[in-house]
């Protein structure tokens, strides 16, 4: 029985030491991390979230600002890449349709025609 108690104590001490090292002594420092550093699957999920909010709000200029966080690529190209990825990864048809609606509206969007709010 003492053997099991010693085993459990050693495991607990190891876990505690590992947590202390990871959280206090050498924690992870994220510096200047931006959404454009995300992998393509997370970027596609982000584009889907933007498409869902666009479907609810109907504000294309806001969607463009949200998509601009994903880097210097044109928003229409970002959405196109996300659609290609989504179709290849088996996203639901409803999700792909939302992204395609955003893509089609972005193709005909002209920012110079936007009327600024007073």
KOLVEX-134659 format. One record per residue: residue number from 1; residue in one letter; y, x, z of N, C-alpha, C, O in turn. Coordinates in steps of 0.1 Angstrom, whole numbers. Each point is the difference from the previous one (the first is absolute). Last residue first. Layout:
KOLVEX-134659
+-----+------+-------+-------+-------+-------+-------+-------+-------+-------+-------+-------+-------+-------+
: pos : code :   n_Y :   n_X :   n_Z :  ca_Y :  ca_X :  ca_Z :   c_Y :   c_X :   c_Z :   o_Y :   o_X :   o_Z :
+-----+------+-------+-------+-------+-------+-------+-------+-------+-------+-------+-------+-------+-------+
: NUM :    A :     Y :     X :     Z :     Y :     X :     Z :     Y :     X :     Z :     Y :     X :     Z :
...
+-----+------+-------+-------+-------+-------+-------+-------+-------+-------+-------+-------+-------+-------+
END
This chain:
KOLVEX-134659
+-----+------+-------+-------+-------+-------+-------+-------+-------+-------+-------+-------+-------+-------+
: pos : code :   n_Y :   n_X :   n_Z :  ca_Y :  ca_X :  ca_Z :   c_Y :   c_X :   c_Z :   o_Y :   o_X :   o_Z :
+-----+------+-------+-------+-------+-------+-------+-------+-------+-------+-------+-------+-------+-------+
: 118 :    X :   604 :  -233 :  -411 :    13 :     2 :     5 :     0 :     4 :    15 :    10 :     2 :     6 :
: 117 :    X :   -48 :    10 :   -44 :     3 :   -10 :     9 :    14 :     2 :     6 :     4 :    12 :     3 :
: 116 :    X :   -19 :     4 :   -53 :     0 :     4 :    14 :     4 :   -11 :     9 :     8 :    -9 :    -4 :
: 115 :    X :   -36 :     7 :   -43 :    14 :    -3 :     5 :     0 :     3 :    15 :    -8 :    -4 :     8 :
: 114 :    X :   -22 :    24 :   -51 :     0 :    -5 :    13 :    14 :    -3 :     4 :     9 :     8 :    -2 :
: 113 :    X :   -23 :    13 :   -39 :     3 :   -14 :     0 :     0 :    -6 :    13 :     4 :   -12 :     2 :
: 112 :    X :   -14 :    58 :   -10 :    14 :    -2 :    -3 :     3 :   -15 :     0 :    12 :    -3 :     0 :
: 111 :    X :   -57 :    19 :     6 :     8 :     0 :    12 :    15 :    -2 :    -3 :     7 :    -4 :     9 :
: 110 :    X :   -52 :   -14 :   -33 :    11 :     9 :    -4 :    10 :     0 :    12 :     7 :   -10 :     3 :
: 109 :    X :   -62 :    -6 :   -17 :    11 :     1 :     9 :    11 :    10 :    -4 :    -3 :    11 :    -5 :
: 108 :    X :   -42 :   -24 :   -15 :    12 :    -6 :    -5 :    13 :     1 :     9 :    10 :    -5 :    -4 :
: 107 :    X :   -53 :    24 :    16 :     2 :     4 :   -13 :    13 :    -5 :    -7 :     6 :     6 :    -8 :
: 106 :    X :   -21 :   -20 :    52 :     6 :    13 :     0 :     3 :     5 :   -14 :    10 :     8 :    -3 :
: 105 :    X :   -34 :   -48 :     9 :    14 :    -2 :     3 :     8 :    14 :     1 :    11 :     0 :    -4 :
: 104 :    X :   -58 :     0 :    -3 :     7 :    -6 :   -11 :    15 :    -2 :     2 :     8 :     1 :    -9 :
: 103 :    X :   -35 :    16 :    44 :     1 :    10 :   -11 :     7 :    -6 :   -12 :     9 :     6 :    -6 :
: 102 :    X :   -19 :   -33 :    43 :    11 :     9 :     4 :     2 :    10 :   -12 :    11 :     3 :    -3 :
: 101 :    X :   -47 :   -32 :    -1 :    13 :    -8 :    -1 :    12 :     9 :     3 :    10 :    -1 :    -6 :
: 100 :    X :   -53 :    19 :    11 :     3 :    -1 :   -14 :    13 :    -8 :    -2 :     8 :     3 :    -8 :
:  99 :    X :   -26 :     2 :    52 :     5 :    13 :    -5 :     4 :    -1 :   -15 :    11 :     6 :    -4 :
:  98 :    X :   -32 :   -44 :    23 :    13 :     3 :     7 :     7 :    12 :    -5 :    12 :     1 :    -3 :
:  97 :    X :   -56 :   -10 :   -12 :    10 :    -9 :    -7 :    14 :     2 :     7 :    10 :     0 :    -7 :
:  96 :    X :   -46 :    23 :    26 :     3 :     6 :   -13 :    11 :    -9 :    -7 :     9 :     6 :    -6 :
:  95 :    X :   -28 :   -23 :    46 :     9 :    12 :     2 :     4 :     6 :   -12 :    12 :     4 :    -2 :
:  94 :    X :   -42 :   -40 :    -2 :    13 :    -4 :     5 :    10 :    11 :     3 :    12 :     0 :    -3 :
:  93 :    X :   -57 :     9 :    -8 :     7 :    -4 :   -12 :    14 :    -5 :     4 :    10 :     3 :    -7 :
:  92 :    X :   -34 :    33 :    38 :    -2 :   -14 :    -4 :     9 :    -3 :   -12 :    10 :     6 :    -2 :
:  91 :    X :   -28 :    44 :     7 :     9 :    -9 :     8 :    -2 :   -14 :    -5 :    -5 :    -2 :   -11 :
:  90 :    X :   -19 :    44 :    -3 :    -5 :   -13 :     4 :     9 :    -8 :     9 :    -5 :    -8 :     8 :
:  89 :    X :    10 :    53 :   -31 :    -6 :     0 :    14 :    -4 :   -14 :     5 :    -5 :    -1 :    11 :
:  88 :    X :    26 :    11 :   -54 :   -12 :     9 :     1 :    -7 :    -1 :    13 :   -11 :     3 :     1 :
:  87 :    X :    52 :   -27 :    -9 :   -11 :    -5 :    -8 :   -13 :     8 :     1 :   -11 :    -5 :    -1 :
:  86 :    X :    49 :    20 :    24 :    -5 :   -12 :     6 :   -11 :    -6 :    -9 :   -10 :    -5 :     6 :
:  85 :    X :    34 :    43 :   -22 :    -9 :     4 :    11 :    -6 :   -13 :     6 :   -12 :     0 :     3 :
:  84 :    X :    43 :    -7 :   -37 :   -12 :     7 :    -5 :   -10 :     4 :    11 :   -12 :    -2 :    -1 :
:  83 :    X :    53 :   -16 :    14 :    -8 :   -10 :    -6 :   -12 :     6 :    -6 :   -11 :    -5 :     2 :
:  82 :    X :    43 :    34 :    16 :    -7 :    -8 :    11 :    -9 :   -11 :    -6 :   -11 :    -2 :     5 :
:  81 :    X :    38 :    27 :   -34 :   -10 :     9 :     5 :    -8 :    -8 :    11 :   -12 :     2 :     1 :
:  80 :    X :    49 :   -23 :   -18 :   -10 :     1 :   -11 :   -12 :     8 :     5 :   -11 :    -3 :    -2 :
:  79 :    X :    50 :     0 :    29 :    -8 :   -12 :     0 :   -11 :     0 :   -10 :   -11 :    -5 :     3 :
:  78 :    X :    40 :    41 :    -3 :    -7 :     0 :    13 :    -9 :   -12 :     1 :   -11 :     0 :     4 :
:  77 :    X :    41 :     4 :   -40 :   -12 :     8 :    -2 :    -8 :     1 :    13 :   -13 :     1 :    -1 :
:  76 :    X :    53 :   -25 :     2 :    -9 :    -7 :   -10 :   -13 :     8 :    -2 :   -11 :    -5 :    -1 :
:  75 :    X :    47 :    23 :    28 :    -8 :   -10 :     6 :   -10 :    -7 :    -9 :   -11 :    -4 :     5 :
:  74 :    X :    25 :    55 :   -13 :     6 :   -13 :    -2 :    -9 :   -11 :     6 :   -12 :     1 :     0 :
:  73 :    X :    11 :    48 :    21 :    -6 :    -7 :   -11 :     7 :   -14 :    -2 :     4 :    -6 :    10 :
:  72 :    X :     2 :    38 :    26 :    10 :     0 :   -10 :    -5 :    -7 :   -13 :     8 :    -1 :   -10 :
:  71 :    X :   -25 :   -12 :    61 :     2 :    12 :    -8 :    10 :    -2 :   -11 :     7 :   -10 :    -1 :
:  70 :    X :   -21 :   -23 :    34 :   -13 :     7 :    -4 :     3 :    12 :    -9 :   -10 :     5 :    -5 :
:  69 :    X :    44 :   -36 :    22 :    -5 :     8 :    11 :   -13 :     8 :    -4 :    -4 :    10 :     7 :
:  68 :    X :    25 :   -43 :   -35 :     6 :    13 :    -1 :    -5 :     9 :    11 :     2 :    13 :    -1 :
:  67 :    X :   -14 :   -59 :     0 :    -8 :     8 :    -8 :     6 :    14 :    -2 :    -8 :    10 :    -2 :
:  66 :    X :    33 :   -42 :    25 :   -12 :     3 :     8 :   -10 :     9 :    -8 :    -6 :     9 :     6 :
:  65 :    X :    45 :   -24 :   -27 :     4 :     9 :    11 :   -12 :     4 :     8 :    -2 :    11 :     4 :
:  64 :    X :    -4 :   -44 :   -37 :     2 :    13 :    -7 :     4 :    11 :    11 :    -4 :    11 :     0 :
:  63 :    X :     0 :   -56 :    13 :   -13 :     6 :    -3 :     1 :    14 :    -6 :    -8 :     9 :     3 :
:  62 :    X :    47 :   -34 :     5 :    -6 :     5 :    13 :   -14 :     6 :    -3 :    -3 :    10 :     7 :
:  61 :    X :    24 :   -30 :   -43 :     8 :    12 :     4 :    -6 :     6 :    13 :    -1 :    12 :     1 :
:  60 :    X :   -16 :   -54 :   -17 :    -5 :    12 :    -8 :     7 :    13 :     4 :    -6 :    10 :     0 :
:  59 :    X :    -4 :   -58 :    25 :    11 :     9 :    -1 :    -5 :    13 :    -7 :    -6 :     9 :     6 :
:  58 :    X :   -19 :   -50 :     9 :     6 :    -1 :   -14 :    12 :    10 :    -2 :     7 :    -2 :    -9 :
:  57 :    X :   -40 :   -11 :    48 :    15 :     0 :     1 :     7 :    -2 :   -14 :    10 :    -6 :    -1 :
:  56 :    X :   -59 :     6 :     7 :     6 :    -9 :    10 :    15 :    -1 :    -1 :     6 :   -11 :     2 :
:  55 :    X :   -30 :    40 :   -31 :    -4 :   -13 :    -2 :     5 :   -10 :     9 :     3 :   -12 :    -3 :
:  54 :    X :     5 :    57 :    11 :     7 :    -4 :   -12 :    -3 :   -15 :    -3 :     8 :    -8 :    -4 :
:  53 :    X :   -33 :    29 :    37 :    14 :    -3 :     5 :     8 :    -5 :   -11 :     9 :    -8 :     2 :
:  52 :    X :   -51 :    23 :   -14 :    -1 :   -12 :     8 :    13 :    -4 :     6 :     4 :   -12 :     0 :
:  51 :    X :    -6 :    52 :   -24 :    -2 :   -11 :    -9 :    -2 :   -13 :     8 :     6 :   -10 :    -5 :
:  50 :    X :    -3 :    50 :    30 :    13 :    -3 :    -7 :    -2 :   -12 :    -9 :     9 :    -8 :    -1 :
:  49 :    X :   -48 :    23 :    20 :     9 :    -6 :    11 :    13 :    -3 :    -6 :     6 :   -11 :     3 :
:  48 :    X :   -35 :    34 :   -31 :    -5 :   -14 :     2 :     9 :    -7 :    11 :     3 :   -12 :    -2 :
:  47 :    X :     4 :    58 :    -5 :     5 :    -8 :   -11 :    -4 :   -15 :     1 :     8 :    -9 :    -3 :
:  46 :    X :   -26 :    38 :    35 :    15 :    -2 :     2 :     6 :    -8 :   -11 :     8 :    -9 :     2 :
:  45 :    X :   -53 :    22 :    -6 :     1 :   -10 :    10 :    15 :    -3 :     3 :     4 :   -12 :     2 :
:  44 :    X :   -13 :    47 :   -31 :    -4 :   -13 :    -6 :     1 :   -11 :    10 :     5 :   -11 :    -4 :
:  43 :    X :     1 :    54 :    20 :    11 :    -4 :    -8 :    -2 :   -13 :    -7 :     9 :    -8 :    -1 :
:  42 :    X :   -45 :    26 :    25 :    11 :    -5 :     9 :    12 :    -4 :    -8 :     7 :    -9 :     4 :
:  41 :    X :   -41 :    29 :   -28 :    -5 :   -13 :     5 :    10 :    -6 :    10 :     2 :   -12 :     0 :
:  40 :    X :     6 :    55 :   -19 :     2 :   -11 :   -10 :    -5 :   -13 :     6 :     6 :   -10 :    -4 :
:  39 :    X :    11 :    47 :    39 :   -10 :     0 :   -11 :     2 :   -13 :    -9 :     7 :    -9 :     4 :
:  38 :    X :    36 :    30 :    22 :   -13 :    -8 :     2 :    -9 :     2 :   -11 :     4 :     3 :   -11 :
:  37 :    X :    41 :    14 :    15 :   -11 :     9 :     4 :   -13 :    -7 :     2 :   -10 :     6 :     3 :
:  36 :    X :    53 :   -28 :   -11 :    -6 :     6 :   -12 :   -11 :    10 :     2 :    -6 :     5 :   -10 :
:  35 :    X :    31 :   -27 :    46 :   -10 :    -8 :    -6 :    -6 :     6 :   -13 :   -11 :    -3 :    -4 :
:  34 :    X :    32 :    37 :    40 :     5 :   -12 :    -7 :   -12 :    -7 :    -6 :   -11 :     5 :    -2 :
:  33 :    X :    25 :    35 :    41 :   -10 :    -7 :    -7 :     5 :   -12 :    -6 :     7 :    -8 :     6 :
:  32 :    X :    12 :    46 :    23 :     5 :    -4 :   -13 :   -11 :    -7 :    -9 :    -1 :     3 :   -12 :
:  31 :    X :   -20 :    17 :    52 :    14 :     4 :    -3 :     3 :    -5 :   -14 :    -7 :     4 :   -10 :
:  30 :    X :   -30 :    -9 :    54 :     3 :    -4 :   -14 :    14 :     2 :    -3 :     9 :    -5 :     8 :
:  29 :    X :   -47 :    25 :    28 :    15 :    -2 :    -2 :     1 :    -4 :   -15 :    -2 :     8 :    -9 :
:  28 :    X :   -39 :    -8 :    50 :     4 :     1 :   -14 :    15 :    -3 :    -2 :     5 :    -9 :     6 :
:  27 :    X :   -24 :    32 :    40 :     0 :   -12 :    -7 :     4 :     1 :   -15 :     6 :    10 :    -4 :
:  26 :    X :   -21 :    22 :    45 :     2 :     1 :   -14 :    -1 :   -13 :    -7 :    -9 :    -3 :    -8 :
:  25 :    X :    10 :     6 :    57 :     2 :    14 :    -4 :     3 :     1 :   -15 :     9 :     8 :    -3 :
:  24 :    X :   -16 :   -52 :    21 :    10 :     7 :     8 :     3 :    14 :    -6 :    11 :     4 :    -3 :
:  23 :    X :   -44 :   -36 :   -16 :    12 :    -8 :     3 :    12 :     8 :     6 :    11 :    -3 :    -2 :
:  22 :    X :   -55 :    22 :   -10 :     5 :    -6 :   -11 :    13 :    -8 :     2 :     8 :    -1 :    -9 :
:  21 :    X :   -31 :    23 :    45 :     4 :    10 :   -10 :     7 :    -7 :   -12 :    10 :     5 :    -5 :
:  20 :    X :   -29 :   -32 :    38 :    12 :     7 :     6 :     5 :    10 :   -11 :    12 :     1 :    -2 :
:  19 :    X :   -52 :   -24 :    -8 :    12 :    -9 :     0 :    13 :     7 :     5 :    10 :    -1 :    -6 :
:  18 :    X :   -51 :    25 :    10 :     4 :    -2 :   -14 :    12 :    -9 :    -2 :     9 :     3 :    -8 :
:  17 :    X :   -27 :     3 :    51 :     6 :    12 :    -5 :     4 :    -1 :   -14 :    11 :     5 :    -4 :
:  16 :    X :   -35 :   -41 :    23 :    14 :     1 :     6 :     7 :    13 :    -5 :    12 :    -1 :    -3 :
:  15 :    X :   -57 :    -5 :   -11 :     9 :   -10 :    -6 :    14 :     1 :     5 :    10 :    -1 :    -7 :
:  14 :    X :   -42 :    28 :    27 :     2 :     4 :   -13 :    10 :    -9 :    -8 :     9 :     4 :    -7 :
:  13 :    X :   -24 :   -16 :    51 :     9 :    12 :     0 :     4 :     4 :   -14 :    11 :     4 :    -2 :
:  12 :    X :   -44 :   -37 :     6 :    13 :    -5 :     3 :    10 :    11 :     1 :    12 :    -2 :    -4 :
:  11 :    X :   -56 :    15 :    -4 :     5 :    -8 :   -11 :    14 :    -5 :     3 :     9 :     1 :    -8 :
:  10 :    X :   -32 :    20 :    43 :     4 :    10 :   -10 :     5 :    -7 :   -13 :    10 :     4 :    -5 :
:   9 :    X :   -27 :   -32 :    39 :    12 :     7 :     5 :     5 :    10 :   -11 :    12 :     1 :    -2 :
:   8 :    X :   -53 :   -22 :    -5 :    11 :    -9 :    -2 :    13 :     6 :     4 :    10 :    -2 :    -7 :
:   7 :    X :   -49 :    27 :    15 :     2 :    -2 :   -14 :    12 :    -9 :    -3 :     8 :     4 :    -8 :
:   6 :    X :   -22 :     2 :    53 :     6 :    12 :    -5 :     3 :    -1 :   -15 :    11 :     4 :    -5 :
:   5 :    X :   -36 :   -38 :    24 :    14 :    -1 :     5 :     8 :    12 :    -5 :    11 :    -1 :    -4 :
:   4 :    X :   -57 :    -1 :    -6 :     8 :    -9 :    -8 :    14 :    -1 :     5 :     9 :    -2 :    -8 :
:   3 :    X :   -39 :    29 :    32 :     2 :     6 :   -13 :     8 :    -9 :    -9 :     9 :     4 :    -7 :
:   2 :    X :   -22 :   -17 :    50 :    11 :     9 :     1 :     3 :     6 :   -14 :    11 :     3 :    -3 :
:   1 :    X :   -50 :   -30 :     9 :    12 :    -8 :     0 :    13 :     9 :     0 :     9 :    -4 :    -7 :
+-----+------+-------+-------+-------+-------+-------+-------+-------+-------+-------+-------+-------+-------+
END
